[in-house]
Amino acid sequence: MENVHMWLTFAVITFTIVAYAVERWSIEGVSLAALVSLLAIFSLVPQDLANPVTATDLLKGFANPALITVLALLVIGQALFNTDALERPAELLSDIGGSNARRTIIVLLIAAGATSAFLNNTPVVVMFIPIIASLAAQRNFSASAALMPLSYVGILGGMTTMIGSSTNLLVAGVAQRYDYELGFFDFTIPGLLMAGVGLLFVVLVM
């Protein structure tokens, strides 16, 4: 019985992933159901009667600074996307790329990677998808050839700073609990090395 909570938690996670994949119910509804299920499990069947896991313990993760930072970056990214704030910069990048489709894609990928260092990489990829699709229609090349590299470059660029990737933010949060402060650019040198190698590989296989 000592592992029952672990298996019940795994069961909730499994059913949540399946529900997301099926897409029959809204993401919000599935997420809320998963949260309520975990609250019910640990409230109705306490793991430790002496030190029970309370609703406060389960919910305090939502106050994690790393999570709030990620959400704030998503809001900023969505605002840039909805207001077409990157439309003019994209046109300038297109001009730099010239008439050569491959060179234009490379310029856009470098720009996406650099942007991902200062915004969460997910909204950056979302912002660059319509830009690449539009250029593909204008320059008569396949957009699919650039969309997968865009995703990889966004991830690689996000690894270069603390806020570029939610993983880096979570690592910094865990380190802070052990009285170790990670700076904004502490990830930059190894991140740039990996991003450079990744970008070179992407360019070679395009």
C-alpha positions in Angstrom: 0.0 0.0 0.0 3.0 2.3 0.5 3.3 2.8 -3.3 -0.4 3.3 -4.0 -0.2 7.0 -4.3 2.7 6.7 -6.8 0.7 4.4 -9.0 -2.5 6.5 -8.7 -0.5 9.6 -9.7 1.0 7.7 -12.7 -2.6 6.6 -13.6 -3.8 10.3 -13.6 -0.8 11.4 -15.7 -1.5 8.5 -18.2 -5.2 9.3 -18.5 -4.4 13.0 -18.8 -2.0 12.4 -21.7 -4.5 10.1 -23.5 -7.3 12.7 -23.0 -5.1 15.4 -24.5 -4.3 13.1 -27.5 -7.9 12.1 -28.1 -8.9 15.8 -28.3 -12.5 15.0 -27.4 -12.5 17.3 -24.4 -11.0 20.8 -24.0 -7.5 21.2 -22.7 -8.8 23.3 -19.8 -11.3 20.7 -18.8 -8.8 17.8 -18.9 -6.2 19.9 -16.9 -8.8 20.8 -14.3 -10.0 17.2 -14.0 -6.4 16.0 -13.5 -5.9 18.6 -10.7 -9.1 17.7 -9.0 -8.2 14.0 -9.2 -4.8 14.5 -7.5 -6.5 16.6 -4.8 -9.0 13.9 -4.2 -6.4 11.1 -4.1 -4.2 12.8 -1.5 -7.1 14.2 0.5 -9.3 11.1 0.7 -6.5 8.7 1.1 -3.7 10.5 3.1 -0.2 9.2 2.4 1.1 10.0 5.8 -1.5 10.5 8.6 1.1 12.4 10.7 2.1 14.8 7.8 -0.7 14.6 5.2 -0.2 16.3 1.8 -2.7 19.2 1.8 -4.3 21.1 -1.0 -1.9 23.9 -0.3 1.0 21.6 -0.9 -0.4 20.4 -4.2 -1.3 23.9 -5.4 1.8 25.9 -4.3 3.6 24.8 -7.5 1.4 27.3 -9.4 3.2 30.0 -7.5 6.6 28.9 -8.7 8.5 31.9 -10.1 9.7 29.8 -13.0 6.2 28.9 -14.0 5.0 32.5 -13.7 8.0 33.6 -15.9 7.2 31.1 -18.6 3.5 32.2 -18.6 4.5 35.9 -18.8 6.8 35.1 -21.8 4.0 33.3 -23.5 1.8 36.3 -23.1 4.5 38.6 -24.5 5.0 36.2 -27.4 1.3 36.0 -28.2 1.0 39.8 -28.1 3.8 40.1 -30.6 2.1 37.5 -32.8 -1.4 39.1 -32.6 -0.1 42.6 -33.3 2.1 41.6 -36.3 5.0 43.3 -34.5 7.5 41.1 -36.3 6.1 41.6 -39.8 8.4 44.5 -40.6 11.6 42.8 -39.2 10.6 39.7 -41.2 10.5 41.8 -44.4 13.9 43.1 -43.6 15.3 39.6 -43.0 13.7 38.6 -46.3 15.5 41.4 -48.1 18.8 40.3 -46.5 18.3 36.8 -47.7 17.8 38.1 -51.3 16.3 35.9 -54.0 18.0 32.7 -52.9 15.5 30.6 -50.9 18.1 28.6 -49.0 19.9 31.8 -47.9 16.6 33.4 -46.8 15.7 30.3 -44.7 19.1 30.4 -43.0 18.7 34.1 -42.2 15.3 33.4 -40.7 16.5 30.4 -38.7 19.3 32.5 -37.2 16.9 35.3 -36.3 14.5 32.7 -34.7 17.3 31.2 -32.7 18.5 34.6 -31.5 14.9 35.7 -30.6 14.4 32.4 -28.7 17.2 33.4 -26.3 15.1 36.2 -24.9 11.6 34.9 -25.3 10.2 31.4 -24.6 11.0 29.3 -27.7 7.4 28.1 -28.2 5.8 31.4 -29.0 8.9 32.3 -31.2 8.3 29.2 -33.3 4.6 30.1 -33.5 5.5 33.6 -34.7 7.9 32.5 -37.4 5.6 29.8 -38.9 3.4 32.2 -40.8 6.5 34.2 -41.9 8.1 31.2 -43.4 4.9 30.0 -44.9 4.4 33.4 -46.6 8.0 33.5 -47.9 7.6 29.9 -49.2 4.7 31.0 -51.2 6.5 34.0 -52.6 9.8 32.3 -53.3 8.2 29.0 -54.5 9.9 26.6 -52.1 8.4 24.0 -49.7 7.6 25.4 -46.3 7.9 21.9 -44.7 11.6 22.0 -45.5 12.0 24.9 -43.1 9.4 24.3 -40.4 11.1 21.3 -38.7 14.5 23.1 -38.7 12.7 26.1 -37.2 11.5 24.0 -34.3 15.0 22.7 -33.6 16.6 26.1 -33.9 14.1 27.6 -31.6 14.9 24.9 -28.9 18.6 25.3 -29.4 18.5 29.1 -29.2 16.4 28.9 -26.1 19.1 27.0 -24.3 21.5 29.9 -24.5 19.9 32.0 -21.7 18.1 31.4 -18.5 14.7 32.6 -19.7 14.9 31.2 -23.2 13.8 27.7 -22.1 11.4 26.6 -19.4 13.8 23.8 -18.6 16.6 26.4 -17.8 14.1 28.3 -15.6 13.2 25.2 -13.7 16.8 24.3 -13.2 17.5 27.8 -11.9 14.6 27.5 -9.5 15.8 24.2 -8.1 19.3 25.5 -7.7 18.0 28.5 -5.8 16.4 26.2 -3.3 19.9 24.9 -2.6 21.2 28.4 -2.2 22.9 28.4 -5.6 22.1 31.4 -7.8 22.3 30.9 -11.6 22.9 34.1 -13.6 21.1 35.1 -16.8 24.0 34.2 -19.1 25.4 31.2 -17.1 23.9 28.9 -19.8 25.2 31.0 -22.7 28.7 29.4 -23.5 27.6 25.7 -23.5 24.3 26.8 -25.1 26.0 28.6 -27.9 28.2 25.6 -28.6 25.3 23.3 -28.9 23.2 25.8 -30.8 26.1 26.4 -33.3 26.6 22.7 -33.9 22.8 22.1 -34.2 22.4 25.0 -36.6 25.3 23.8 -38.8 23.8 20.3 -38.9 20.3 21.7 -39.8 21.8 23.8 -42.6 23.8 20.8 -44.0 20.7 18.5 -44.2 18.4 21.1 -45.6 
